Amino acid sequence: MDIVNLQQRLRAFSAARQWQPYQTPKNLAMAMVVEAAELVEIFQWLTPEQSRELEPAQREHLGEEIADVMLYLLQIADQSGIDVERAVERKFAKNALKYPAP
């Protein structure tokens, strides 16, 4: 996955629709939370077993909601000047120290 390319495509998509004034980190984070709630809604009231065995239509819907959340995260990072790959690598390193394997 080419994160920089995705961020460029998202910028172009927003620019073509003149959405840039609304694409602030705050607004994007709020929209991302709404999409995350839609993702959670897919699993609401399912047992743990059912959540692992979704119907094809549910799996497709899940993929759409995951994509929505991810696209908003990429836009938040882009608008905030965060290098996503670097942030992820740093977080992996911190977690390895915080939660060492036995």
N, C-alpha and C positions, 0 to 999 in steps of 0.2 A: 504494500500500500504506500503510495507516494503522498505523504501528508501535505507537503508544500504545494503539490499540484492540486490536491483537493481544496486547499485554502484559496488558491488562485481562482479555481472554478467557482467557489462560493462567493468570492468577491465580485467576480464578473456577473454571476447570477443576480446578486443584490444590486449591483450598479445598473444592470439592464432594467431593473424594476424601480430604480431610484429609492431603494430601501436604506441607503447608507445612513441617513440621519437617525434612523431608529435602531441601527445595529450597534448599540452600545453594550459593553460588557454586562451591565445591569439588566438591560432588556433581554439580552440573549440568555443570561442565566435564568431569568424568570421563565422564559419560553422553554428552556431545557427542562426545568422542573415539571412543567406541564406535560411535556413529552415523556419524562420519566414516570410520571403518574399513570400515563396511558400504558406504558410498558408493565408497570406493576399490576394494573387492572386485568391484564391477561391471566395472571396467576391467582388473582383473588378467588378465594373459596376452593381452590384446587388442593388436593392432598400433595405431599411431596412426590409421591409416585406419579400422579397425574401430571404434575408440572414437568416431569422428565419425558412424558409420552404425549406430546401435543399432536392434535390432528394436523394434517397438511395445511389447511387454511389458517389454523392458529399459529403454526410455525412461520408461515408467510407474514402474517400480521406482526408476529414477534420480531422478525427481521426488519420490517418497516420501522417499528418503534425503536429498535436498537440503532438503526441508521439515523433516525431523527435525532436521538440523543447525541450520537457521535458527531453528527454534522454541527449541532449547536456547540458542543465542546470544542470542536476545531475552530469555529468562529470566535468563541470566547478567547481562546488562546491567541488567535491571530490578532484580534482587537487589543489584546493585553500585552502583546509582544512576548509571549511565552513560546519557547522552542519545545514542542510536545515531545519529540524523541528524547531530548536531553532531560526534560522533567521526568519522563517515565523511567529512564535509566537511573537517575538520581534516586527516585522513589524505590526502585527495586533494590538498590544498594542499601538504602536506609532500612528497608524492611528486612533485608538479610541480617543486618546487625541487630535489629530490634527483636526479630523472631528467628534465632539461629536454629538450624536443623539439629536434631538430637544426635 
